[in-house]
């Protein structure tokens, strides 16, 4: 968000910035931040294979959701499911 407290810093996306700012060391969130980075910055820095699929799902949700609150809830569900799946495979 323009002039928001959290934003891109250097070559980090906002999600990475927040993890760094709050000193969060959760490995699964680190993996998710790499996926979010690849989606957001489109630079394939991390080459996360999940990025294209998650991006497609999120774009579909935005296309089908007219209600911002519902869109946010569905987005949370996507990332909670991603967290659960990555946690099973702890990379």
N, CA, C and O atoms as CSV, one atom per row, in Angstrom:
chain,resi,resn,atom,element,x,y,z
A,1,UNK,N,N,0.850,-1.175,0.000
A,1,UNK,CA,C,0.000,0.000,0.000
A,1,UNK,C,C,0.894,1.235,0.000
A,1,UNK,O,O,1.871,1.301,0.745
A,2,UNK,N,N,0.560,2.195,-0.825
A,2,UNK,CA,C,1.350,3.420,-0.930
A,2,UNK,C,C,1.456,4.086,0.435
A,2,UNK,O,O,0.448,4.332,1.096
A,3,UNK,N,N,2.659,4.367,0.840
A,3,UNK,CA,C,2.989,5.014,2.112
A,3,UNK,C,C,2.506,4.214,3.320
A,3,UNK,O,O,2.341,4.770,4.405
A,4,UNK,N,N,2.278,2.918,3.139
A,4,UNK,CA,C,1.908,2.060,4.262
A,4,UNK,C,C,3.128,1.768,5.117
A,4,UNK,O,O,4.264,2.010,4.709
A,5,UNK,N,N,2.879,1.249,6.295
A,5,UNK,CA,C,3.980,0.922,7.192
A,5,UNK,C,C,4.835,-0.205,6.627
A,5,UNK,O,O,6.048,-0.240,6.836
A,6,UNK,N,N,4.196,-1.121,5.914
A,6,UNK,CA,C,4.920,-2.239,5.317
A,6,UNK,C,C,4.805,-2.147,3.810
A,6,UNK,O,O,3.741,-1.848,3.269
A,7,UNK,N,N,5.909,-2.406,3.147
A,7,UNK,CA,C,5.945,-2.338,1.699
A,7,UNK,C,C,7.144,-3.157,1.227
A,7,UNK,O,O,7.823,-3.802,2.026
A,8,UNK,N,N,7.387,-3.121,-0.053
A,8,UNK,CA,C,8.599,-3.739,-0.587
A,8,UNK,C,C,9.798,-2.995,-0.008
A,8,UNK,O,O,9.774,-1.772,0.136
A,9,UNK,N,N,10.844,-3.745,0.319
A,9,UNK,CA,C,12.099,-3.138,0.746
A,9,UNK,C,C,13.217,-3.837,0.002
A,9,UNK,O,O,13.379,-5.054,0.094
A,10,UNK,N,N,13.981,-3.061,-0.730
A,10,UNK,CA,C,15.015,-3.661,-1.565
A,10,UNK,C,C,14.362,-4.586,-2.564
A,10,UNK,O,O,13.439,-4.183,-3.273
A,11,UNK,N,N,14.834,-5.842,-2.634
A,11,UNK,CA,C,14.197,-6.784,-3.550
A,11,UNK,C,C,13.240,-7.725,-2.808
A,11,UNK,O,O,12.889,-8.787,-3.322
A,12,UNK,N,N,12.822,-7.334,-1.604
A,12,UNK,CA,C,11.862,-8.123,-0.832
A,12,UNK,C,C,10.443,-7.635,-1.077
A,12,UNK,O,O,10.192,-6.433,-1.171
A,13,UNK,N,N,9.505,-8.598,-1.179
A,13,UNK,CA,C,8.096,-8.229,-1.241
A,13,UNK,C,C,7.623,-7.876,0.173
A,13,UNK,O,O,8.356,-8.068,1.142
A,14,UNK,N,N,6.418,-7.369,0.282
A,14,UNK,CA,C,5.887,-6.932,1.574
A,14,UNK,C,C,5.848,-8.082,2.578
A,14,UNK,O,O,6.149,-7.881,3.755
A,15,UNK,N,N,5.485,-9.274,2.133
A,15,UNK,CA,C,5.417,-10.424,3.043
A,15,UNK,C,C,6.794,-10.722,3.633
A,15,UNK,O,O,6.919,-10.975,4.831
A,16,UNK,N,N,7.813,-10.690,2.799
A,16,UNK,CA,C,9.179,-10.900,3.283
A,16,UNK,C,C,9.579,-9.793,4.258
A,16,UNK,O,O,10.212,-10.055,5.280
A,17,UNK,N,N,9.205,-8.557,3.934
A,17,UNK,CA,C,9.503,-7.420,4.806
A,17,UNK,C,C,8.899,-7.631,6.190
A,17,UNK,O,O,9.550,-7.374,7.203
A,18,UNK,N,N,7.650,-8.100,6.230
A,18,UNK,CA,C,6.979,-8.325,7.515
A,18,UNK,C,C,7.650,-9.448,8.310
A,18,UNK,O,O,7.841,-9.324,9.520
A,19,UNK,N,N,8.006,-10.537,7.635
A,19,UNK,CA,C,8.699,-11.622,8.343
A,19,UNK,C,C,10.007,-11.121,8.947
A,19,UNK,O,O,10.346,-11.458,10.082
A,20,UNK,N,N,10.735,-10.317,8.184
A,20,UNK,CA,C,11.996,-9.764,8.688
A,20,UNK,C,C,11.761,-8.793,9.835
A,20,UNK,O,O,12.452,-8.856,10.852
A,21,UNK,N,N,10.797,-7.899,9.682
A,21,UNK,CA,C,10.524,-6.879,10.695
A,21,UNK,C,C,10.144,-7.493,12.029
A,21,UNK,O,O,10.561,-7.011,13.082
A,22,UNK,N,N,9.340,-8.572,11.986
A,22,UNK,CA,C,8.891,-9.213,13.222
A,22,UNK,C,C,9.779,-10.385,13.631
A,22,UNK,O,O,9.472,-11.107,14.579
A,23,UNK,N,N,10.887,-10.566,12.906
A,23,UNK,CA,C,11.867,-11.608,13.217
A,23,UNK,C,C,11.215,-12.992,13.315
A,23,UNK,O,O,11.511,-13.764,14.228
A,24,UNK,N,N,10.328,-13.294,12.367
A,24,UNK,CA,C,9.634,-14.582,12.340
A,24,UNK,C,C,10.528,-15.596,11.641
A,24,UNK,O,O,10.965,-15.380,10.510
A,25,UNK,N,N,10.793,-16.696,12.320
A,25,UNK,CA,C,11.735,-17.702,11.817
A,25,UNK,C,C,11.050,-18.988,11.346
A,25,UNK,O,O,11.731,-19.973,11.061
A,26,UNK,N,N,9.738,-18.996,11.260
A,26,UNK,CA,C,8.972,-20.173,10.837
A,26,UNK,C,C,9.369,-20.567,9.417
A,26,UNK,O,O,9.186,-19.790,8.479
A,27,UNK,N,N,9.913,-21.773,9.260
A,27,UNK,CA,C,10.419,-22.223,7.961
A,27,UNK,C,C,9.305,-22.317,6.922
A,27,UNK,O,O,9.529,-22.022,5.747
A,28,UNK,N,N,8.122,-22.720,7.339
A,28,UNK,CA,C,7.012,-22.826,6.396
A,28,UNK,C,C,6.624,-21.431,5.893
A,28,UNK,O,O,6.383,-21.248,4.700
A,29,UNK,N,N,6.564,-20.457,6.792
A,29,UNK,CA,C,6.260,-19.087,6.352
A,29,UNK,C,C,7.354,-18.548,5.438
A,29,UNK,O,O,7.067,-17.782,4.519
A,30,UNK,N,N,8.590,-18.934,5.677
A,30,UNK,CA,C,9.691,-18.543,4.788
A,30,UNK,C,C,9.450,-19.101,3.388
A,30,UNK,O,O,9.639,-18.400,2.394
A,31,UNK,N,N,9.030,-20.368,3.314
A,31,UNK,CA,C,8.721,-20.973,2.018
A,31,UNK,C,C,7.562,-20.240,1.341
A,31,UNK,O,O,7.606,-19.973,0.140
A,32,UNK,N,N,6.530,-19.918,2.116
A,32,UNK,CA,C,5.390,-19.189,1.556
A,32,UNK,C,C,5.820,-17.803,1.096
A,32,UNK,O,O,5.336,-17.312,0.077
A,33,UNK,N,N,6.723,-17.169,1.835
A,33,UNK,CA,C,7.189,-15.843,1.416
A,33,UNK,C,C,7.918,-15.918,0.078
A,33,UNK,O,O,7.856,-14.973,-0.708
A,34,UNK,N,N,8.601,-17.014,-0.192
A,34,UNK,CA,C,9.266,-17.192,-1.483
A,34,UNK,C,C,8.237,-17.329,-2.601
A,34,UNK,O,O,8.428,-16.796,-3.694
A,35,UNK,N,N,7.148,-18.043,-2.324
A,35,UNK,CA,C,6.069,-18.200,-3.308
A,35,UNK,C,C,5.422,-16.844,-3.573
A,35,UNK,O,O,5.207,-16.463,-4.724
A,36,UNK,N,N,5.115,-16.120,-2.496
A,36,UNK,CA,C,4.496,-14.798,-2.626
A,36,UNK,C,C,5.428,-13.858,-3.388
A,36,UNK,O,O,4.976,-13.090,-4.237
A,37,UNK,N,N,6.717,-13.915,-3.091
A,37,UNK,CA,C,7.700,-13.087,-3.802
A,37,UNK,C,C,7.633,-13.366,-5.305
A,37,UNK,O,O,7.536,-12.439,-6.109
A,38,UNK,N,N,7.685,-14.639,-5.676
A,38,UNK,CA,C,7.675,-14.991,-7.095
A,38,UNK,C,C,6.384,-14.541,-7.775
A,38,UNK,O,O,6.405,-14.137,-8.938
A,39,UNK,N,N,5.248,-14.610,-7.050
A,39,UNK,CA,C,3.979,-14.136,-7.605
A,39,UNK,C,C,4.002,-12.622,-7.732
A,39,UNK,O,O,3.666,-12.079,-8.784
A,40,UNK,N,N,4.392,-11.949,-6.680
A,40,UNK,CA,C,4.296,-10.493,-6.608
A,40,UNK,C,C,5.296,-9.804,-7.536
A,40,UNK,O,O,4.925,-8.912,-8.298
A,41,UNK,N,N,6.536,-10.209,-7.471
A,41,UNK,CA,C,7.590,-9.524,-8.224
A,41,UNK,C,C,7.833,-10.116,-9.610
A,41,UNK,O,O,8.494,-9.505,-10.450
A,42,UNK,N,N,7.294,-11.306,-9.838
A,42,UNK,CA,C,7.396,-11.963,-11.149
A,42,UNK,C,C,8.831,-12.041,-11.671
A,42,UNK,O,O,9.077,-11.943,-12.873
A,43,UNK,N,N,9.770,-12.221,-10.742
A,43,UNK,CA,C,11.176,-12.307,-11.151
A,43,UNK,C,C,11.725,-13.732,-11.063
A,43,UNK,O,O,12.880,-13.982,-11.409
A,44,UNK,N,N,10.890,-14.659,-10.599
A,44,UNK,CA,C,11.270,-16.066,-10.446
A,44,UNK,C,C,12.558,-16.230,-9.646
A,44,UNK,O,O,13.330,-17.161,-9.877
A,45,UNK,N,N,12.780,-15.323,-8.711
A,45,UNK,CA,C,13.989,-15.355,-7.881
A,45,UNK,C,C,14.147,-16.699,-7.184
A,45,UNK,O,O,15.252,-17.235,-7.104
A,46,UNK,N,N,13.047,-17.241,-6.682
A,46,UNK,CA,C,13.126,-18.493,-5.929
A,46,UNK,C,C,12.721,-19.704,-6.765
A,46,UNK,O,O,12.934,-20.843,-6.348
A,47,UNK,N,N,12.149,-19.472,-7.922
A,47,UNK,CA,C,11.752,-20.567,-8.803
A,47,UNK,C,C,10.767,-21.530,-8.154
A,47,UNK,O,O,10.807,-22.732,-8.417
A,48,UNK,N,N,9.888,-21.011,-7.312
A,48,UNK,CA,C,8.936,-21.867,-6.604
A,48,UNK,C,C,7.872,-22.357,-7.577
A,48,UNK,O,O,7.131,-21.563,-8.156
A,49,UNK,N,N,7.808,-23.666,-7.748
A,49,UNK,CA,C,6.869,-24.264,-8.700
A,49,UNK,C,C,5.418,-23.988,-8.321
A,49,UNK,O,O,4.543,-24.004,-9.186
A,50,UNK,N,N,5.151,-23.736,-7.045
A,50,UNK,CA,C,3.784,-23.497,-6.585
A,50,UNK,C,C,3.276,-22.120,-6.992
A,50,UNK,O,O,2.065,-21.896,-7.013
A,51,UNK,N,N,4.169,-21.200,-7.314
A,51,UNK,CA,C,3.796,-19.801,-7.537
A,51,UNK,C,C,2.761,-19.637,-8.648
A,51,UNK,O,O,1.782,-18.912,-8.474
A,52,UNK,N,N,2.960,-20.288,-9.764
A,52,UNK,CA,C,2.033,-20.111,-10.889
A,52,UNK,C,C,0.637,-20.619,-10.549
A,52,UNK,O,O,-0.355,-19.985,-10.909
A,53,UNK,N,N,0.549,-21.748,-9.864
A,53,UNK,CA,C,-0.754,-22.293,-9.486
A,53,UNK,C,C,-1.466,-21.428,-8.461
A,53,UNK,O,O,-2.661,-21.163,-8.588
A,54,UNK,N,N,-0.735,-20.989,-7.447
A,54,UNK,CA,C,-1.327,-20.132,-6.413
A,54,UNK,C,C,-1.758,-18.806,-7.035
A,54,UNK,O,O,-2.830,-18.290,-6.716
A,55,UNK,N,N,-0.938,-18.260,-7.909
A,55,UNK,CA,C,-1.289,-17.018,-8.595
A,55,UNK,C,C,-2.589,-17.192,-9.389
A,55,UNK,O,O,-3.458,-16.320,-9.356
A,56,UNK,N,N,-2.718,-18.293,-10.086
A,56,UNK,CA,C,-3.916,-18.570,-10.875
A,56,UNK,C,C,-5.148,-18.670,-9.964
A,56,UNK,O,O,-6.205,-18.125,-10.282
A,57,UNK,N,N,-5.007,-19.357,-8.852
A,57,UNK,CA,C,-6.118,-19.489,-7.899
A,57,UNK,C,C,-6.518,-18.125,-7.354
A,57,UNK,O,O,-7.704,-17.801,-7.309
A,58,UNK,N,N,-5.544,-17.323,-6.940
A,58,UNK,CA,C,-5.842,-16.007,-6.383
A,58,UNK,C,C,-6.514,-15.099,-7.407
A,58,UNK,O,O,-7.438,-14.357,-7.072
A,59,UNK,N,N,-6.057,-15.158,-8.641
A,59,UNK,CA,C,-6.682,-14.344,-9.692
A,59,UNK,C,C,-8.122,-14.794,-9.940
A,59,UNK,O,O,-9.008,-13.970,-10.167
A,60,UNK,N,N,-8.345,-16.092,-9.895
A,60,UNK,CA,C,-9.703,-16.608,-10.044
A,60,UNK,C,C,-10.602,-16.162,-8.907
A,60,UNK,O,O,-11.759,-15.804,-9.127
A,61,UNK,N,N,-10.076,-16.183,-7.696
A,61,UNK,CA,C,-10.860,-15.703,-6.556
A,61,UNK,C,C,-11.221,-14.228,-6.726
A,61,UNK,O,O,-12.350,-13.823,-6.451
A,62,UNK,N,N,-10.259,-13.436,-7.178
A,62,UNK,CA,C,-10.532,-12.005,-7.375
A,62,UNK,C,C,-11.593,-11.798,-8.450
A,62,UNK,O,O,-12.442,-10.914,-8.338
A,63,UNK,N,N,-11.534,-12.610,-9.475
A,63,UNK,CA,C,-12.498,-12.498,-10.579
A,63,UNK,C,C,-13.918,-12.864,-10.123
A,63,UNK,O,O,-14.895,-12.272,-10.582
A,64,UNK,N,N,-14.019,-13.831,-9.229
A,64,UNK,CA,C,-15.319,-14.344,-8.804
A,64,UNK,C,C,-15.867,-13.717,-7.528
A,64,UNK,O,O,-17.010,-13.986,-7.158
A,65,UNK,N,N,-15.091,-12.902,-6.858
A,65,UNK,CA,C,-15.523,-12.339,-5.580
A,65,UNK,C,C,-15.818,-10.852,-5.737
A,65,UNK,O,O,-14.944,-10.060,-6.088
A,66,UNK,N,N,-17.045,-10.504,-5.474
A,66,UNK,CA,C,-17.445,-9.093,-5.521
A,66,UNK,C,C,-17.362,-8.458,-4.140
A,66,UNK,O,O,-17.394,-7.234,-4.007
A,67,UNK,N,N,-17.258,-9.293,-3.121
A,67,UNK,CA,C,-17.247,-8.828,-1.735
A,67,UNK,C,C,-15.824,-8.940,-1.195
A,67,UNK,O,O,-15.267,-10.036,-1.143
A,68,UNK,N,N,-15.235,-7.818,-0.795
A,68,UNK,CA,C,-13.848,-7.807,-0.318
A,68,UNK,C,C,-13.647,-8.688,0.905
A,68,UNK,O,O,-12.622,-9.359,1.031
A,69,UNK,N,N,-14.626,-8.685,1.809
A,69,UNK,CA,C,-14.500,-9.503,3.022
A,69,UNK,C,C,-14.439,-10.993,2.662
A,69,UNK,O,O,-13.617,-11.736,3.200
A,70,UNK,N,N,-15.316,-11.417,1.748
A,70,UNK,CA,C,-15.317,-12.815,1.307
A,70,UNK,C,C,-14.013,-13.161,0.589
A,70,UNK,O,O,-13.457,-14.242,0.782
A,71,UNK,N,N,-13.536,-12.238,-0.235
A,71,UNK,CA,C,-12.281,-12.457,-0.947
A,71,UNK,C,C,-11.137,-12.653,0.030
A,71,UNK,O,O,-10.314,-13.550,-0.150
A,72,UNK,N,N,-11.077,-11.828,1.054
A,72,UNK,CA,C,-10.040,-11.952,2.071
A,72,UNK,C,C,-10.141,-13.291,2.792
A,72,UNK,O,O,-9.128,-13.955,3.010
A,73,UNK,N,N,-11.350,-13.691,3.161
A,73,UNK,CA,C,-11.553,-14.978,3.834
A,73,UNK,C,C,-11.090,-16.130,2.952
A,73,UNK,O,O,-10.412,-17.041,3.426
A,74,UNK,N,N,-11.450,-16.095,1.679
A,74,UNK,CA,C,-11.042,-17.166,0.755
A,74,UNK,C,C,-9.531,-17.173,0.548
A,74,UNK,O,O,-8.919,-18.237,0.455
A,75,UNK,N,N,-8.934,-15.994,0.477
A,75,UNK,CA,C,-7.476,-15.914,0.356
A,75,UNK,C,C,-6.787,-16.512,1.567
A,75,UNK,O,O,-5.789,-17.220,1.435
A,76,UNK,N,N,-7.329,-16.222,2.769
A,76,UNK,CA,C,-6.779,-16.827,3.986
A,76,UNK,C,C,-6.872,-18.347,3.914
A,76,UNK,O,O,-5.935,-19.049,4.294
A,77,UNK,N,N,-8.002,-18.856,3.426
A,77,UNK,CA,C,-8.171,-20.308,3.315
A,77,UNK,C,C,-7.116,-20.912,2.388
A,77,UNK,O,O,-6.568,-21.975,2.680
A,78,UNK,N,N,-6.836,-20.244,1.286
A,78,UNK,CA,C,-5.819,-20.732,0.346
A,78,UNK,C,C,-4.467,-20.829,1.041
A,78,UNK,O,O,-3.788,-21.851,0.941
A,79,UNK,N,N,-4.074,-19.774,1.743
A,79,UNK,CA,C,-2.758,-19.777,2.375
A,79,UNK,C,C,-2.699,-20.676,3.610
A,79,UNK,O,O,-1.640,-21.225,3.914
A,80,UNK,N,N,-3.797,-20.835,4.314
A,80,UNK,CA,C,-3.824,-21.794,5.429
A,80,UNK,C,C,-3.673,-23.218,4.911
A,80,UNK,O,O,-2.968,-24.029,5.510
A,81,UNK,N,N,-4.340,-23.525,3.790
A,81,UNK,CA,C,-4.208,-24.853,3.181
A,81,UNK,C,C,-2.781,-25.064,2.673
A,81,UNK,O,O,-2.221,-26.149,2.826
A,82,UNK,N,N,-2.201,-24.040,2.074
A,82,UNK,CA,C,-0.816,-24.128,1.598
A,82,UNK,C,C,0.129,-24.378,2.764
A,82,UNK,O,O,1.024,-25.218,2.673
A,83,UNK,N,N,-0.066,-23.651,3.859
A,83,UNK,CA,C,0.764,-23.840,5.051
A,83,UNK,C,C,0.658,-25.289,5.542
A,83,UNK,O,O,1.671,-25.923,5.837
A,84,UNK,N,N,-0.567,-25.807,5.627
A,84,UNK,CA,C,-0.774,-27.178,6.104
A,84,UNK,C,C,-0.076,-28.177,5.202
A,84,UNK,O,O,0.561,-29.111,5.690
A,85,UNK,N,N,-0.183,-27.998,3.908
A,85,UNK,CA,C,0.444,-28.934,2.971
A,85,UNK,C,C,1.974,-28.851,3.029
A,85,UNK,O,O,2.651,-29.878,3.052
A,86,UNK,N,N,2.507,-27.647,3.052
A,86,UNK,CA,C,3.964,-27.513,3.142
A,86,UNK,C,C,4.484,-28.050,4.473
A,86,UNK,O,O,5.592,-28.584,4.538
A,87,UNK,N,N,3.700,-27.913,5.518
A,87,UNK,CA,C,4.095,-28.409,6.845
A,87,UNK,C,C,4.212,-29.931,6.835
A,87,UNK,O,O,5.042,-30.492,7.550
A,88,UNK,N,N,3.396,-30.597,6.039
A,88,UNK,CA,C,3.470,-32.061,5.940
A,88,UNK,C,C,4.786,-32.498,5.318
A,88,UNK,O,O,5.301,-33.569,5.639
A,89,UNK,N,N,5.328,-31.681,4.436
A,89,UNK,CA,C,6.517,-32.063,3.679
A,89,UNK,C,C,7.781,-31.353,4.123
A,89,UNK,O,O,8.854,-31.613,3.579
A,90,UNK,N,N,7.680,-30.474,5.088
A,90,UNK,CA,C,8.794,-29.685,5.669
A,90,UNK,C,C,10.031,-29.681,4.788
A,90,UNK,O,O,10.916,-30.529,4.906
A,91,UNK,N,N,10.060,-28.702,3.909
A,91,UNK,CA,C,11.204,-28.562,2.992
A,91,UNK,C,C,12.265,-27.709,3.589
A,91,UNK,O,O,13.300,-27.481,2.962
